[in-house]
């Protein structure tokens, strides 16, 4: 069932709710109580808020709804450590969100900030499908609250689902502030971007201080612009300066997310360039083997999938690439490919059911 979020109370901050209570003739602290019921307890409805006066609860029901996303599709990986949810929205679109659980009982929510994505990275299913619209802060937070009803409070939240967070930064910042008010520290929130300069500056100066991950594509200028066409208007030198600013302002070490694609960006020249860039920015490198986009989830209308099919490099090539970074004193990890069997790994999310 598609959910109408037009009058949803989710997305309002505590001060908004305190102001609302006062303007309706009730004590402000009732607004704080509502905030705790919505964001702390994930109340199923306003009648459940039994410590509020009945008159105030009736007023809330007249003015707001309290909807959660109901998944129409739920897929669990064979290993059982990854679950993907499809939350249907209007016009036969929807949001894909992923829950990751590791062997240490740590839970991570990977959430979306847009329906589709305008960036168009050639290694991403979301980008190949085009862009529909930005998600509102309430829709972003509703993903987390809906997942919390199923999995409890997560250890971390990643803006690594569908969309480019820095192209919807106003709503993303509102959502992050709500997450802070819900008890999530900045260290538990990661914003992933393709490296939009103005957005990095804005986030660096916002005072929010989330972790920042940059999907760099390549540390060779021309190759990066081919892999991530949206970055053609900015240079790697501008990105380098922006990441240094982010580190200085937030005291957070930036992560460079590097998707390894066989024959495209996995050569020794590529690894040396990445090592040099990482050292200049004092960044950590996270290597990700390209997750092939299944034929059924590719979008052909832009012609970008008519090229030779992309593939991940073999293990030996990855090890050689990684060793070049290590030899140059760059801290590097390889992300374990989780959820690829249910199209839930990096770059595989889509907004339409196929």
C-alpha positions as a printed Julia matrix, in Angstrom:
354×3 Matrix{Float64}:
  0.0     0.0     0.0
  1.36    3.41   -0.95
  1.73    5.77    2.02
  0.54    9.4     2.06
  3.12   11.44    3.94
  1.69   14.88    3.16
  0.51   15.5     6.74
  3.01   13.27    8.53
  4.24   14.46   11.89
  7.56   12.71   11.2
 10.08   15.35   10.21
  9.11   17.93   12.84
 11.77   18.82   15.4
 11.14   19.09   19.12
 10.98   22.89   18.97
  8.43   22.65   16.14
  6.24   20.43   18.3
  6.63   22.65   21.37
  5.58   25.65   19.28
  2.65   23.68   17.88
  1.45   22.77   21.4
  1.67   26.39   22.55
 -0.19   27.71   19.51
 -2.98   25.19   20.12
 -3.36   26.37   23.72
 -1.47   23.55   25.45
  1.73   23.63   27.56
  4.9    23.45   25.48
  6.17   20.4    27.32
  3.43   18.35   25.65
  5.32   18.95   22.41
  8.39   17.37   23.98
  6.28   14.4    25.05
  5.04   13.96   21.48
  8.63   14.07   20.24
  9.59   11.22   22.58
  6.6     9.15   21.53
  7.31    9.58   17.81
 11.1     9.35   17.69
 11.95    7.44   20.86
  9.15    4.91   21.13
  7.9     4.73   17.52
  4.28    5.04   18.65
  1.76    3.36   16.37
 -0.72    6.21   16.73
 -1.66    9.27   18.76
 -4.05    7.33   21.0
 -1.04    5.39   22.29
  0.36    8.62   23.81
 -1.48    8.06   27.05
  0.39   10.67   29.1
 -1.08   13.42   26.91
 -4.5    14.99   27.54
 -7.2    13.42   25.38
 -8.08   16.83   23.96
 -4.51   17.3    22.75
 -4.45   13.81   21.24
 -7.64   14.57   19.34
 -6.06   17.8    18.06
 -3.02   15.87   16.88
 -5.26   13.43   14.98
 -7.0    16.32   13.22
 -3.75   17.96   12.16
 -1.32   15.09   11.51
 -0.86   11.5    10.49
  1.73    9.12   11.92
  2.56    6.77    9.03
  5.35    4.24    8.71
  6.57    2.58    5.57
  5.19   -0.89    4.95
  7.55   -2.93    2.76
  5.99   -4.57   -0.25
  9.14   -6.62   -0.87
 11.59   -8.05    1.65
 14.68   -9.95    0.54
 17.16  -11.63    2.88
 20.63  -12.7     1.74
 21.63  -16.34    1.9
 24.1   -15.56    4.71
 21.32  -13.86    6.67
 23.38  -10.74    7.36
 21.67   -8.44    4.84
 18.0    -7.57    4.41
 16.65   -5.31    1.66
 13.29   -3.56    1.87
 11.27   -1.94   -0.88
  8.99    0.8     0.47
  6.42    1.73   -2.22
  5.61    5.38   -2.87
  3.38    7.16   -5.36
  3.58    6.68   -9.15
  4.86    3.11   -8.84
  8.19    4.32   -7.49
  9.62    3.66   -4.08
 12.61    3.52   -1.8
 15.04    0.68   -1.34
 16.76    0.55    2.05
 19.15   -2.05    3.41
 19.86   -3.42    6.9
 23.3    -4.92    7.52
 24.15   -7.07   10.53
 27.69   -8.25   11.27
 29.06  -11.05   13.42
 29.46   -8.69   16.38
 25.72   -8.03   16.51
 26.17   -4.54   15.09
 23.32   -3.23   12.94
 23.65   -0.65   10.19
 20.85    1.04    8.25
 21.72    2.06    4.68
 19.1     4.64    3.67
 18.16    6.68    0.61
 17.87   10.46    0.19
 16.46   10.63   -3.36
 14.28    8.57   -5.67
 16.8     7.73   -8.34
 19.97    9.77   -8.76
 21.05   12.46  -11.25
 24.8    11.83  -10.91
 25.03    8.93  -13.35
 28.08    7.0   -12.14
 28.57    4.29  -14.75
 28.95    1.63  -12.07
 25.64    2.34  -10.31
 22.16    0.97  -11.08
 20.48    3.91   -9.33
 22.25    6.42  -11.54
 21.49    4.46  -14.7
 17.77    4.72  -13.94
 17.71    8.52  -13.81
 16.25   10.91  -11.24
 12.66   11.34  -10.01
 12.82   13.64   -6.98
 14.41   14.49   -3.67
 13.12   12.92   -0.48
 11.95   15.2     2.3
 13.58   15.01    5.72
 10.44   13.33    7.04
 10.67   10.62    4.37
 14.35   10.05    5.18
 13.62    9.75    8.89
 10.56    7.58    8.26
 12.87    5.0     6.69
 14.87    4.79    9.91
 11.83    4.73   12.2
 10.2     2.04   10.06
 13.35   -0.09   10.13
 13.67    0.44   13.89
 10.26   -1.14   14.39
 11.65   -4.23   12.65
 15.27   -4.3    13.85
 15.57   -2.01   16.87
 17.91    0.95   17.13
 20.88    0.66   14.75
 24.51    1.2    15.64
 25.01    3.41   12.59
 23.16    5.13    9.76
 24.65    5.4     6.28
 23.44    7.78    3.57
 24.63    5.23    1.0
 21.34    4.15   -0.5
 19.74    5.79   -3.52
 20.7     9.35   -4.38
 23.42   11.95   -3.9
 23.04   13.45   -0.39
 24.84   16.7    -1.23
 22.3    17.46   -3.99
 19.55   17.28   -1.36
 21.61   18.74    1.43
 18.93   20.92    3.03
 16.69   17.93    3.75
 19.64   15.7     4.61
 20.85   18.2     7.22
 17.36   18.39    8.74
 17.3    14.59    8.94
 20.75   14.46   10.55
 19.66   16.98   13.19
 16.68   14.79   13.97
 18.96   11.77   14.23
 21.11   13.72   16.69
 18.0    14.5    18.76
 17.16   10.77   18.66
 20.51    9.99   20.3
 22.71    9.19   17.3
 26.13   10.77   17.65
 27.8    12.29   14.56
 30.27    9.39   14.53
 27.4     6.99   13.9
 26.2     8.82   10.77
 28.0     8.65    7.41
 27.24   10.77    4.35
 28.44    9.31    1.06
 28.97   11.58   -1.95
 30.59   11.57   -5.38
 32.54   14.63   -4.25
 30.45   17.76   -4.88
 32.65   20.68   -3.84
 30.01   23.19   -2.75
 28.14   20.54   -0.74
 31.31   19.42    1.05
 32.02   23.04    2.02
 28.43   23.5     3.25
 28.49   20.32    5.31
 31.92   21.16    6.72
 30.61   24.5     8.0
 27.23   23.21    9.21
 28.44   22.07   12.63
 26.88   18.62   12.15
 30.19   16.73   11.76
 29.03   13.39   10.28
 31.56   11.04    8.78
 32.18   11.72    5.1
 32.79    9.08    2.44
 33.69   10.09   -1.12
 33.15    7.75   -4.06
 36.09    9.0    -6.09
 35.88    6.72   -9.14
 39.48    7.43  -10.09
 42.31    9.68   -8.93
 43.19   10.34  -12.57
 41.38   13.47  -13.77
 40.13   12.34  -17.17
 39.18    8.88  -16.02
 37.22   10.2   -13.04
 35.14   12.41  -15.33
 34.33    9.41  -17.54
 33.34    7.24  -14.59
 31.37   10.01  -12.85
 30.13   12.43  -15.55
 28.58   14.76  -12.97
 32.07   15.75  -11.75
 33.13   17.29  -15.07
 32.69   20.81  -13.68
 35.18   20.29  -10.84
 38.76   19.1   -10.57
 40.53   16.66   -8.3
 42.54   19.58   -6.93
 39.31   21.3    -5.88
 38.17   18.05   -4.28
 41.48   17.71   -2.46
 41.12   21.22   -0.97
 37.5    20.54    0.01
 38.42   17.33    1.83
 41.24   19.05    3.69
 38.75   21.74    4.74
 36.29   19.07    5.9
 38.94   17.39    8.03
 40.04   20.7     9.53
 36.51   21.84   10.4
 35.08   18.55   11.65
 38.19   16.72   12.93
 36.87   13.74   10.97
 39.05   11.6     8.75
 37.53   11.26    5.28
 37.11    7.87    3.6
 37.73    7.45   -0.13
 35.38    4.81   -1.52
 37.05    3.26   -4.55
 35.03    0.92   -6.75
 37.44   -1.36   -8.61
 36.37   -2.17  -12.18
 38.29   -4.66  -14.27
 40.39   -2.93  -16.93
 39.03    0.55  -16.18
 40.54    1.82  -12.92
 42.54   -1.07  -11.46
 45.98   -0.56  -13.04
 49.22    0.24  -11.23
 48.95    3.81  -12.54
 45.49    4.05  -10.94
 46.71    2.71   -7.59
 49.69    5.09   -7.51
 47.45    8.08   -8.29
 44.98    7.03   -5.58
 47.8     6.61   -3.06
 49.1    10.11   -3.81
 45.62   11.63   -3.45
 44.93    9.75   -0.22
 48.21   10.89    1.31
 47.55   14.53    0.39
 44.12   14.41    2.04
 45.15   12.06    4.91
 42.22    9.89    3.88
 41.44    6.25    4.54
 40.8     4.14    1.43
 38.0     1.61    1.27
 38.25   -0.7    -1.74
 35.02   -2.09   -3.18
 34.96   -4.69   -5.92
 32.45   -3.62   -8.53
 29.08   -5.25   -7.99
 27.72   -6.17  -11.44
 24.3    -4.77  -12.17
 21.99   -7.68  -13.06
 20.53   -7.46  -16.54
 17.03   -7.09  -15.19
 18.02   -3.98  -13.2
 19.84   -2.12  -15.94
 18.17    0.79  -17.7
 18.85    0.89  -21.42
 17.25    4.17  -22.5
 20.41    6.22  -22.01
 22.58    3.81  -23.94
 25.15    3.73  -21.17
 24.85   -0.03  -20.73
 25.47   -0.74  -24.4
 29.2    -0.59  -23.72
 31.21   -3.68  -22.82
 29.77   -5.19  -19.66
 31.57   -4.04  -16.54
 33.17   -6.66  -14.32
 35.05   -6.73  -11.01
 38.79   -7.48  -11.08
 40.03  -10.85   -9.89
 41.44  -11.36   -6.41
 45.08  -11.21   -7.51
 44.54   -7.83   -9.19
 42.81   -6.47   -6.07
 45.66   -7.68   -3.86
 48.25   -6.04   -6.13
 46.28   -2.78   -6.16
 45.94   -2.83   -2.38
 49.64   -3.57   -1.86
 50.62   -0.44   -3.8
 48.59    1.62   -1.31
 50.05   -0.16    1.7
 53.6     0.31    0.38
 52.91    4.05    0.26
 51.68    4.14    3.88
 48.0     4.55    3.02
 45.51    2.96    5.39
 43.29    0.71    3.32
 40.5    -1.79    3.88
 38.39   -3.84    1.5
 34.65   -3.8     1.98
 33.18   -7.27    2.16
 30.61   -7.73   -0.6
 27.4    -8.27    1.32
 23.94   -8.56   -0.15
 24.95   -8.96   -3.79
 22.78  -12.07   -4.09
 19.7    -9.91   -3.43
 20.9    -6.84   -5.37
 21.53   -4.98   -2.12
 25.27   -4.31   -2.45
 26.89   -0.98   -3.35
 25.52    0.39   -6.6
 22.68   -2.12   -6.97
 19.71   -0.24   -5.5
 16.85    0.88   -7.74
 13.56    2.73   -7.28
 11.35    0.55   -9.47
 10.38   -3.04   -9.03
 11.39   -5.13  -12.01
